[in-house]
Amino acid sequence: MMLSVKAVYKDGQIELMEKPGDIKPAQVIVTFLENPKLSPTQYDFSALIGKLRWQGDALAEQRRLRDEW
């Protein structure tokens, strides 16, 4: 069986970003990505401040989205 999990290499240590399921001691192969994103779940949206404009009725759109639920 082969299984891939996301991890970060930092200060000589490999930190798993997700816990694999029921895995017994096993041999592993570590592959370093060329340009990894260290925190894929975090994004600094401050670069977009003042650049995005909403065209339309924001309240009507919120109601439409709410009514889908």
N, C-alpha and C positions, 0 to 999 in steps of 0.2 A: 504494500500500500504506500502511496505517496501523498503527502499533505503539505500544503504551503500555508504559512502564516506570516503576517506582517511583523516586522521587527525593526528596531533602530540600533545601530552600532554607535556607541558613544563611550569614550574613555576606556577603550579596550574591553568593553562589555557589550553583550547582545541582549537587548531588552525586548521581550515579546510584547506586541501591542494587543494581541488577542490570545487567549488561552486555548490551546488545542484540546480536543476531547480526551477520551480515555486512551492516552498514549503511554506505552511502556518504554523503558529505556531503549533507545534506538540510535543508529548512526544518522548523522545529518549532513547535508551539504549546504553551505552558506554562500549565497550569491549576492554580491554588492551591486546595487543599481547605480547607474551613472550619475543621475541627478535626483536623488530621492527627496520627497517632501516629508519633513520630519513630523509634522502634525497635520495630516490630511483633513482632520475634522475642524481645524481652526483656520480661519481666514481673516485677515485684517481688512475690513471693509472701509476703513478710513480713506483709502485712496479714491473711493467712489463718491465721497461727500461733495455735493454740489454739481455732480456730473450727470446724474440721472433725473429725468423729468417724467412725471406721470401724465399721460394724455388720456383723459376720460374722467368719468365720475368715480372717484375712489370709494365712496360710500356704497354706490350701487354695485361695484365689483365685490366689495366685502360681503354684501348681502347675498349676491349670487353664489359666492364660494360657500358661505354659511349654509345656504339652502340646499347645497349638494349633499350635505351630511344628513 
